[in-house]
């Protein structure tokens, strides 16, 4: 997970492509499904937010 901070506050985050590609292949999922799932879980853990999806 790449994370960008500004003045100590998390402003942006993104999953690593290679890790997502590997997970998608292992779990027989599309790359987009893996990205969406990881971003949802990251939002819940990093930001304490519940996704609306």
matplotlib code that plots the C-alpha trace (Angstrom):
import matplotlib.pyplot as plt

x = [0.0, 1.4, 0.3, 0.7, 0.8, 0.6, 1.5, 1.2, -2.3, -3.1, -4.4, -4.1, -3.5, -3.2, -2.6, 0.6, 0.0, 2.2, 0.7, -2.8, -1.9, -0.6, -3.6, -6.0, -4.2, -4.1, -7.8, -9.1, -10.4, -10.2, -7.6, -10.3, -12.1, -8.9, -8.2, -11.7, -11.6, -8.2, -9.1, -12.4, -10.5, -7.8, -10.4, -11.9, -8.6, -6.7, -9.5, -11.9, -14.6, -17.2, -17.5, -20.9, -20.3]
y = [0.0, 3.4, 6.2, 10.0, 12.3, 16.1, 17.8, 14.5, 13.7, 10.9, 12.4, 9.6, 5.8, 3.2, -0.5, -1.8, -3.1, -6.2, -7.3, -6.9, -8.7, -11.6, -11.8, -11.6, -14.5, -16.6, -16.0, -16.1, -12.6, -9.6, -7.0, -4.4, -6.5, -6.8, -3.1, -2.3, -4.8, -3.6, 0.1, -0.6, -2.4, 0.2, 3.0, 1.2, 0.6, 3.7, 6.3, 4.6, 4.9, 2.4, 2.2, 2.8, -0.1]
z = [0.0, -1.0, 1.2, 0.8, 3.8, 4.0, 7.2, 9.0, 7.7, 5.3, 2.0, -0.5, -0.6, -3.3, -3.5, -5.1, -8.6, -8.4, -5.1, -6.5, -9.7, -7.7, -5.4, -8.5, -10.1, -6.9, -6.1, -9.7, -9.4, -11.7, -10.9, -10.5, -7.9, -5.9, -6.1, -4.9, -2.0, -0.8, -1.0, 0.9, 3.6, 3.8, 4.2, 7.1, 8.8, 7.9, 8.0, 10.3, 7.7, 6.4, 2.6, 1.0, -1.5]

ax = plt.figure().add_subplot(projection="3d")
ax.plot(x, y, z, "-o")
ax.set_aspect("equal")
plt.show()
